[in-house]
Amino acid sequence: MALPTVSIITVNFNDGIGLERTIQSVIGQSYQDWELIIQDGGSNDNSLPIIHQYASHIAQWDSGQDEGIYDAMNKGIKKAKGTWLIFMNAGDEIASPEVLEKVMQQAQKDADFLYGHTEIHYPDSGFTRLQTASPLATFWKRLPFVHQSMLVKSALMREKMYDLSFSLCADFAFAYPCY
């Protein structure tokens, strides 16, 4: 049985160093049925040379002004061709080379939404902590997981998209009604 394609959408603005770390974490995945989409907000640092350096691993990319992170994420959603999508923005890294393979082997066809825990690293201090996903019963209080550990069926994301009237919590405004 063929496993589904995962669209990995990376939003970036002037974080070339973080962008390269993100790209390398995607390239290093043992699961190979993915496409990487980079939506750059018109960076003027070293981001574009990095995109060109890794062009053979990038399915699509665009660089230009947007209306903020959720607009950039929506642009990436429109480009996604995979069955599933995940946002790994510049500086985000997939925790280990086996993550996508393990998740996709466990994905059920009737699920529209998968989520889990997230490791958060603080490079200045060397400190790492685990952001555990909360029980869904606590959803009314806050988003029980972070977007880096949220995989969503692409069809669902295209149907709902992020509401640009929310500047900080459009991910919650998307996920809560899905729940």
Secondary structure per residue as TSV (DSSP state, phi and psi in degrees):
chain	resnum	aa	ss	phi	psi
A	1	M	-	360.0	127.1
A	2	A	-	-74.5	135.8
A	3	L	-	-85.7	154.8
A	4	P	-	-73.7	158.5
A	5	T	-	-80.0	139.1
A	6	V	E	-109.2	125.2
A	7	S	E	-91.1	120.9
A	8	I	E	-104.9	115.3
A	9	I	E	-104.6	125.1
A	10	T	E	-117.7	118.9
A	11	V	E	-97.5	135.9
A	12	N	E	-142.4	144.6
A	13	F	S	-150.5	109.8
A	14	N	S	53.9	41.6
A	15	D	-	-132.7	59.9
A	16	G	H	-57.1	-40.4
A	17	I	H	-63.4	-47.9
A	18	G	H	-64.8	-38.7
A	19	L	H	-59.9	-43.9
A	20	E	H	-64.2	-40.7
A	21	R	H	-60.6	-42.1
A	22	T	H	-63.6	-48.8
A	23	I	H	-57.9	-45.7
A	24	Q	H	-62.9	-36.3
A	25	S	H	-68.6	-31.0
A	26	V	H	-72.8	-47.9
A	27	I	H	-58.5	-33.3
A	28	G	T	-78.8	1.6
A	29	Q	-	-70.2	138.5
A	30	S	S	-71.1	-29.6
A	31	Y	-	-75.7	123.0
A	32	Q	-	-107.2	-2.7
A	33	D	-	-92.0	71.9
A	34	W	E	-137.1	160.5
A	35	E	E	-129.4	139.0
A	36	L	E	-105.9	125.4
A	37	I	E	-118.2	125.7
A	38	I	E	-113.1	125.0
A	39	Q	E	-113.6	103.7
A	40	D	E	-100.1	138.8
A	41	G	-	-87.3	26.2
A	42	G	-	88.0	40.8
A	43	S	-	-58.7	147.6
A	44	N	-	-122.6	22.3
A	45	D	S	-101.8	-145.4
A	46	N	S	-90.0	16.0
A	47	S	H	-63.1	-46.9
A	48	L	H	-65.3	-41.9
A	49	P	H	-60.6	-34.7
A	50	I	H	-67.1	-42.5
A	51	I	H	-58.6	-44.7
A	52	H	H	-64.7	-37.5
A	53	Q	H	-61.5	-36.2
A	54	Y	T	-105.1	18.6
A	55	A	G	-54.9	-32.9
A	56	S	G	-68.7	-14.7
A	57	H	G	-102.9	-3.8
A	58	I	-	-106.1	122.2
A	59	A	S	-70.6	-44.7
A	60	Q	E	-150.5	148.0
A	61	W	E	-151.8	158.0
A	62	D	E	-150.4	146.8
A	63	S	E	-134.1	122.8
A	64	G	-	177.5	165.8
A	65	Q	-	-61.3	143.3
A	66	D	-	-135.1	-179.5
A	67	E	S	-98.6	25.2
A	68	G	S	117.2	179.1
A	69	I	H	-60.6	-40.5
A	70	Y	H	-72.1	-31.5
A	71	D	H	-65.3	-43.8
A	72	A	H	-62.9	-40.8
A	73	M	H	-63.1	-42.6
A	74	N	H	-61.4	-39.7
A	75	K	H	-61.5	-40.8
A	76	G	H	-64.8	-40.8
A	77	I	H	-58.3	-43.5
A	78	K	H	-62.5	-27.7
A	79	K	H	-86.3	-19.4
A	80	A	-	-64.6	134.4
A	81	K	-	-112.3	-8.6
A	82	G	S	-74.8	165.0
A	83	T	S	-72.5	-37.6
A	84	W	E	-116.5	155.8
A	85	L	E	-139.2	153.8
A	86	I	E	-143.6	145.2
A	87	F	E	-99.4	118.3
A	88	M	-	-123.4	89.3
A	89	N	-	-74.6	167.3
A	90	A	T	-51.6	126.4
A	91	G	T	98.5	-20.4
A	92	D	-	-78.1	145.9
A	93	E	-	-133.2	144.1
A	94	I	-	-75.5	130.1
A	95	A	S	-56.2	-38.6
A	96	S	S	-151.2	162.2
A	97	P	T	-64.0	-13.9
A	98	E	T	-98.9	-3.5
A	99	V	H	-57.4	-56.3
A	100	L	H	-61.5	-39.1
A	101	E	H	-62.3	-45.9
A	102	K	H	-64.1	-43.3
A	103	V	H	-66.4	-45.0
A	104	M	H	-68.7	-30.0
A	105	Q	H	-68.4	-27.4
A	106	Q	H	-93.9	-13.3
A	107	A	-	-61.6	132.1
A	108	Q	-	-96.2	143.9
A	109	K	T	-62.0	-29.5
A	110	D	T	-88.1	-2.8
A	111	A	-	-84.1	142.6
A	112	D	S	-107.7	-10.7
A	113	F	E	-148.1	127.8
A	114	L	E	-126.4	145.1
A	115	Y	E	-151.5	164.8
A	116	G	-	-161.7	-159.9
A	117	H	-	-84.5	164.5
A	118	T	E	-136.5	131.9
A	119	E	E	-85.0	130.4
A	120	I	E	-114.0	123.4
A	121	H	E	-107.1	137.2
A	122	Y	E	-111.4	94.3
A	123	P	T	-61.6	-32.3
A	124	D	T	-65.4	-32.8
A	125	S	T	-104.5	-15.2
A	126	G	T	78.8	4.4
A	127	F	E	-80.4	140.8
A	128	T	E	-130.1	139.0
A	129	R	E	-136.2	155.9
A	130	L	E	-98.3	119.8
A	131	Q	E	-90.2	98.4
A	132	T	-	-77.4	143.3
A	133	A	-	-70.2	134.9
A	134	S	-	-83.3	160.1
A	135	P	-	-60.6	145.5
A	136	L	G	-61.3	-22.8
A	137	A	G	-63.0	-17.9
A	138	T	G	-93.6	6.5
A	139	F	T	-55.7	-35.2
A	140	W	T	-63.7	-19.4
A	141	K	T	-85.6	-42.4
A	142	R	S	-169.0	168.7
A	143	L	-	-64.8	121.2
A	144	P	S	-78.1	3.4
A	145	F	S	-154.7	167.2
A	146	V	-	-99.5	158.7
A	147	H	G	-63.7	-24.9
A	148	Q	G	-68.1	-17.2
A	149	S	G	-114.1	25.1
A	150	M	E	-116.8	113.8
A	151	L	E	-104.8	132.8
A	152	V	E	-130.1	142.5
A	153	K	E	-60.3	132.9
A	154	S	H	-58.3	-38.1
A	155	A	H	-60.5	-40.0
A	156	L	H	-66.0	-43.8
A	157	M	H	-63.0	-41.5
A	158	R	H	-66.1	-32.8
A	159	E	H	-69.1	-40.1
A	160	K	H	-101.6	-41.2
A	161	M	-	54.4	171.9
A	162	Y	-	-88.9	135.9
A	163	D	-	-80.8	113.9
A	164	L	T	-72.1	-7.3
A	165	S	T	-75.0	-13.1
A	166	F	-	-98.2	119.9
A	167	S	S	-86.5	-23.5
A	168	L	S	-123.0	-24.1
A	169	C	-	-127.6	31.8
A	170	A	H	-65.2	-26.1
A	171	D	H	-67.1	-39.5
A	172	F	H	-66.1	-44.8
A	173	A	H	-62.2	-26.5
A	174	F	H	-78.0	-50.9
A	175	A	H	-72.1	-37.7
A	176	Y	H	-61.0	-48.4
A	177	P	H	-63.2	-28.6
A	178	C	H	-64.7	-37.7
A	179	Y	-	-64.4	360.0
